Amino acid sequence: MQYRKPEGPAVEAVLGALNSRGYSLVTFSAEIVRKQMHVHCVVTHGDGVNLDTLAEIHREVQPEIEDVLAPEDTARDIRIEFSSPGLSRVFGSFHEFEVFLGREVEVLPVDSSEWLRGKIIAADDAQCLLRRPDGTERTFQRESLVKARLTE
């Protein structure tokens, strides 16, 4: 499983607004579609995603993102969208173990055809530690997992 943590100046603008409100950034993408810049942020919060708070974040980061992604000499329309990860999100990157610390997940190891369930109790860029339903703990190296998904 690859480790792709969102990075860059536009991400930093979004992170500042999210972190100050207790939100975490799961994924960030920015691409040009029909001469318009589309920015998509998947965000999460321990108490769920609040639309009013996302509207505040949007108003705060819009000017900063415009400055970073569309300097004056290349002005273009920018569309920013926020969404939640959903209840049974399939992880797109190993860094999501860090984002969803404390949540229940299922993982599919390289050497198995069965999903294993556990609660994420520790994670970094190389490995994650899950507490299994029977109370045992198991460490998984990033390379040892094919897929992972949230469970509720």
C-alpha positions as CSV (number, residue, x, y, z in Angstrom):
1,M,0.0,0.0,0.0
2,Q,1.4,3.4,-0.9
3,Y,1.9,6.3,1.4
4,R,0.6,9.5,-0.2
5,K,0.1,12.3,2.3
6,P,-1.4,15.5,0.8
7,E,1.3,18.1,0.5
8,G,1.9,21.5,-1.1
9,P,1.1,25.2,-0.5
10,A,-2.6,24.8,-1.3
11,V,-2.8,21.9,1.2
12,E,-1.1,24.0,3.8
13,A,-3.8,26.7,3.5
14,V,-6.5,24.1,3.9
15,L,-4.8,22.3,6.8
16,G,-4.5,25.6,8.8
17,A,-8.3,26.1,8.6
18,L,-9.1,22.5,9.3
19,N,-6.7,21.8,12.2
20,S,-7.9,24.9,14.1
21,R,-11.4,23.5,14.1
22,G,-10.4,19.9,15.0
23,Y,-10.8,18.5,11.4
24,S,-8.3,16.3,9.6
25,L,-7.6,16.2,5.8
26,V,-8.0,12.7,4.3
27,T,-7.3,13.6,0.7
28,F,-6.7,16.6,-1.5
29,S,-6.9,16.9,-5.2
30,A,-6.7,19.9,-7.7
31,E,-7.1,19.5,-11.4
32,I,-8.2,21.7,-14.3
33,V,-11.5,20.6,-15.9
34,R,-12.7,22.7,-18.9
35,K,-10.5,25.7,-17.9
36,Q,-11.8,25.7,-14.4
37,M,-9.7,24.6,-11.4
38,H,-11.5,21.9,-9.3
39,V,-10.3,21.4,-5.8
40,H,-11.7,18.5,-3.8
41,C,-11.0,17.9,-0.1
42,V,-12.2,14.9,1.9
43,V,-12.2,15.8,5.6
44,T,-13.1,14.1,8.8
45,H,-13.8,15.0,12.4
46,G,-14.3,12.8,15.5
47,D,-17.9,14.1,15.9
48,G,-18.8,13.9,12.2
49,V,-18.7,16.6,9.5
50,N,-20.7,19.8,10.1
51,L,-21.8,21.6,7.0
52,D,-21.8,25.0,8.7
53,T,-18.2,24.6,9.8
54,L,-17.3,23.4,6.3
55,A,-18.9,26.6,4.8
56,E,-16.7,28.7,7.2
57,I,-13.6,26.8,6.2
58,H,-14.5,27.3,2.5
59,R,-14.8,31.0,3.0
60,E,-11.5,31.2,4.8
61,V,-9.4,29.1,2.4
62,Q,-10.9,30.3,-0.9
63,P,-8.7,33.4,-1.2
64,E,-5.6,31.5,-0.1
65,I,-6.2,28.7,-2.6
66,E,-6.9,31.2,-5.4
67,D,-3.5,32.9,-4.6
68,V,-1.6,29.6,-4.7
69,L,-3.4,27.8,-7.6
70,A,-4.3,30.8,-9.8
71,P,-1.8,33.7,-9.6
72,E,-2.9,36.9,-11.2
73,D,-1.1,36.2,-14.4
74,T,-3.1,33.0,-14.9
75,A,-6.5,33.9,-13.4
76,R,-9.1,31.2,-13.6
77,D,-12.3,30.1,-11.9
78,I,-11.7,27.8,-8.9
79,R,-14.3,25.5,-7.5
80,I,-13.7,24.1,-4.0
81,E,-15.6,21.1,-2.7
82,F,-15.5,19.5,0.7
83,S,-16.9,16.0,1.5
84,S,-16.8,13.4,4.3
85,P,-15.0,10.1,3.9
86,G,-18.2,8.0,4.3
87,L,-18.8,5.2,6.7
88,S,-17.1,2.4,4.8
89,R,-14.3,4.3,3.0
90,V,-11.7,2.3,1.2
91,F,-8.3,3.8,2.0
92,G,-6.5,5.4,-0.9
93,S,-3.2,5.8,1.0
94,F,-1.5,4.3,4.0
95,H,-1.4,7.8,5.6
96,E,-5.2,7.4,6.3
97,F,-4.3,5.1,9.2
98,E,-2.9,8.2,10.9
99,V,-6.0,10.2,10.1
100,F,-8.4,7.6,11.3
101,L,-6.5,6.7,14.5
102,G,-8.9,5.1,17.0
103,R,-11.4,3.9,14.4
104,E,-12.4,0.4,13.4
105,V,-11.0,-0.9,10.1
106,E,-10.7,-4.0,8.1
107,V,-7.4,-4.8,6.4
108,L,-6.5,-7.3,3.6
109,P,-3.0,-8.6,4.1
110,V,-0.9,-9.6,1.1
111,D,-0.5,-13.2,2.4
112,S,-4.3,-13.7,3.1
113,S,-7.6,-13.8,1.2
114,E,-9.5,-12.9,4.4
115,W,-10.1,-9.4,5.8
116,L,-8.9,-8.8,9.3
117,R,-10.7,-6.4,11.7
118,G,-9.2,-4.2,14.3
119,K,-9.1,-0.8,15.9
120,I,-6.2,1.5,14.8
121,I,-4.2,2.2,18.0
122,A,-1.0,3.5,16.4
123,A,0.3,4.5,12.9
124,D,3.1,6.2,11.1
125,D,4.4,6.3,7.6
126,A,5.7,2.7,7.7
127,Q,3.4,0.6,9.9
128,C,0.1,0.5,11.8
129,L,-0.9,-1.3,15.0
130,L,-4.4,-2.8,15.3
131,R,-6.1,-4.1,18.3
132,R,-8.1,-7.1,17.2
133,P,-11.6,-8.0,18.6
134,D,-10.1,-10.7,20.7
135,G,-7.8,-8.1,22.4
136,T,-4.6,-9.2,20.7
137,E,-2.5,-6.6,18.9
138,R,-1.0,-6.9,15.4
139,T,1.4,-4.7,13.6
140,F,1.2,-4.4,9.8
141,Q,3.9,-3.0,7.6
142,R,2.8,-0.7,4.8
143,E,4.0,-3.2,2.2
144,S,2.1,-6.1,3.8
145,L,-1.4,-4.7,3.1
146,V,-3.3,-4.8,-0.2
147,K,-6.3,-2.8,1.0
148,A,-7.9,-1.2,4.1
149,R,-11.3,0.2,4.8
150,L,-13.3,1.8,7.6
151,T,-16.0,-0.2,9.3
152,E,-18.8,1.0,11.5
